[in-house]
Amino acid sequence: MKKLVLGMIALTFLASCNQSGEQGMGGGKGMKSSISLTELNSIPNADLTDAQEDGLVYMLEEEKMARDVYLTFNSMYGQKVFSNISGSEQKHMDSVNQLVIKYNLNFSVSPQVGYFYNNELQTTYNQLIARGSTSLKAALEVGRDIELIDIADLQRELQNVPADLTLVYQNLLNASYNHLSAFERNLSN
């Protein structure tokens, strides 16, 4: 039964990717930009482990960190890649936040750009902003590096998680690959 449910979710996800998507730099044609609460609620809640709950909270703040870095660089450099991908990162935050709400986790991100409750992410944000503030090329390299970090973290989080987390994390992973390609294209120009 579990394989059947996962198979149906995968088919639904693939079909939806073919019907709607994020357009523009870093979005990826055919990529679904966010998962609806209705979709998530159609998947029964699982009993999340403490590590899975911690992973959700971490991924929410990590997506915020990416968004905040791109918002900051967009205001500094006015490059479309930062504008487009910061919007995408907001959609990613919304998707992860839907899981946080679904599982009644008592957490929300700070509304302040550049402020994080997780000290590791705060330090990383500060370092990335300092590094990317030196030039547009450095900012694009920071964007590339953020996406590489996101990919590694999402691949780790995808291990042995329930179907609803898999759906969201896989969507974010696919988008991160597209964002990585966008930064690499901009760096090669």
BELQUIKA-V394509 format. One record per helix or strand. SS is the DSSP state (~ for helix, > for strand). FROM is the first residue (numbers start at 1). LEN is the number of residues. If there is no record, write none. Layout:
BEGIN
ss->SS from->FROM len->LEN
ss->SS from->FROM len->LEN
END
This chain:
BEGIN
ss->~ from->2 len->18
ss->~ from->37 len->5
ss->~ from->50 len->28
ss->~ from->80 len->23
ss->~ from->119 len->14
ss->~ from->136 len->22
ss->~ from->163 len->26
END
